[in-house]
Each structure stands twice: as C-alpha cells, then as structure tokens.
Amino acid sequence: MDLFVNGTDGYHTYRIPSLLVTVQGTVLAFCEGRKHGRGDSGEIDLVTKRSTDGGRTWSEIHVIWGDGENTCGNPCPVVEQETGTIWLLMTHNLGCDREQQIIDRTSKSTRTVWVTQSSDDGVTWAQPREITQATKRHDWTWYATGPGAGIQLRDGRLIIPCDHVEAGSRRGYSHVIYSDDQGETWQLGGRTPDDGVNECEVVELEDGTLLLNMRNYDSRNRHRAISSSNDQGESWSATWHDEALIEPMCQASIRRFALKDANHPSSILFSNPASKDTREGMTVRLTYDECKTWPIARQIHAGPAAYSCLAVLPDKTILCLYERGDRHPYEKISLARFNLNWLTG
C-alpha cells in the first residue's frame, strides 16, 4: 500500500519513513514532507498518517511540525508502555544550511534536537520543545535522531538511537539518548568508540545486552556495523561487522518480533536493501538466536528501495514502511503488511 506518494498533498518528495504501534494498537506512520525538491535541506515538514485498523486504511496527512522555510525532520518515535504517551524525537536546522556547511561550521546555525509528545494516541501533538543542551555536546556539528524508531527497555528506560559528527572530523559516530522518567527529560548516553558509522537502530537482547545496528561507511566492507552495550547504552563496544547483513551504505531497521514464551521462540526482525552496490531489493530477515545468524530472508520489493522501518502489531502481523520506486528509490513510501508464515515460507 502506497502511503506517501511524491507530488501529492503539496509536497514534492516524501522521505525518511518511521513507524510505531501504540499501546492501543494504533499504527502511526511518520516521514519528512519535502516541499520543493528531493534534497535533505530546505523547507521540510514532519508529517504523519494514522491507522486504527492495523494498517489497512489510513487518515489524511497531518503536519506535526513545520517551520516555514526551515528543516524539521528525522522522526524517531517511542511509546512509553505504562502511560501510553508517544514521544517523538526530531531535529531542526535552518533551511538555508546544508549538511556539509554544518559539519564545516560555515553554516548560519547548526542542528538542534527537539521532542514532542501525544497523549491521545497520536491524534494531537504538543508544541515541540528543544532539548539540545541536554542531548548534544558543544563540539558536535551534524546531528540526527534515528531515523526509524526507539525502544523501551524491559526496565522502563526509553532509548533513542542517534548519530553525529564531531568538530574537526567529517566521519560520523553513532550514539543514544535516553529517558529514565517516562520521557519527561532526556539525556545523552554513550557513543561508539569507532567512527565511520551513523544512522542506527537499537534492540535489546534477552540477556539485557543492547545491540546498535549501524549504517557502515567502510567501502571495503559492505556489511552492517554492530556495537554492543552492557550498561543500558551508557557505553558501547568496539565495532564489528555482521557478514550476513550486506548493505549499500543505507539506513536499516531492526525490531524484536517476540521474546521467548510458550507461543514463540525468541526472534528479531531486520530490514534493508539487501545489496552491496545499489539501493534495491528491500528484504526482511529473521533471527532465532539473538542476531548471531539470519537464516530467514524474504524480499518484499525487487526494484529500487532505500530507508525502512519495522513494527509489529499485537496480533503479530509485521509491518514494514519503506521507500521504493520503479526508476529510483524515492518515488513513494509504501507499507508492506505480512505475517510470520509468509516471511518464513
């Protein structure tokens, strides 16, 4: 199902998909609505659509955050399970500032970090508030939340995966920010010791270890970069690479499908364009051994495809919101909806 199609609802291009299932089972799809072109800068709004029937039908488009000619984007939501509040982390910069200018510190301003929230299942959203001082170091230039979605750990901590570039460098690092008070305040967690990575998502393993699955910029090793944390994201290990997860330098999504119980084995999902060279072939994978191996893989789109975000409904239906097209990967953002039997064949 095509949710956001270029040239509709007043936007030239839609990019950066993000997907969340609320406590009540509502599905929220977020992305950037780019007004005048496909590029990452300029006039960009953060928009959403909402589904109350498991992703079968959707609301009209709704603008969560717009700021004139400036850039509002990089959606990364997380739901607090006890209160049901949805927290949406975002970034902002002047529309005239380009990424390379921000990295070189020749821009008029820089990237800032913001959060909004919804207490009515995504119907309305609070005025965004800035949290840059608590979540970004003064010597960091470029900064991005997500994109994709955050997670809540089993002990209640909310984790948002992020990335940044440090002053004097052109190479990125991944890091996390977190909240221990149900989303009211946010603070900076650890960053990877190794550079050459950026956009990432995080998953909690059964033993409490966190894995950060990262976009890898090493052109000699076209596999996903991985780092682990044994202290809830306060620090991260040296990077290694998962040889099973090939990538063409692109964002990806990782999401737990189930913890081990009487009905399900422990299982985790992963999605990305499964190619070492080109953004194409959107593929969903499944692991039963906490990301050690990925024995199950099924392609959901053979043609051009790029960013994606996974979510799981209460009935265990799997959703994948992803960028795709016929001539290039950024023609539309579509939703694939399938079950475990389809994925495993």
ABEGO torsion letter per residue (X at the ends): XBABBBGBGGBABBBGBBBBBBAAGBBBBBBBBBAABABABEBBBBBBBBBAAGGABBBBBBBABBBEABBBBGBBBBBBAAAGBBBBBBBBBBAABBAAAAAAGABABBBBBBBBBBAAGGABBBBBBBAAAAABBAABBBBBBOBEBBBBBAAGBBBBBBBBBBBGBABBBBBBBBBAAGGABBBBBBBBABBGBBBBBBBBBAAGBBBBBBBBABAABBBBBBBBBAAGGABBBBBBBBAABBBAGBBBBBBBABBBBAABBBBBBBBBBBBAABBBGBBBBBBAAGGABBABBBBABABBBBBBBBBBBAAGBBBBBBBBBAABAAABBBBBBBBAAAAAX
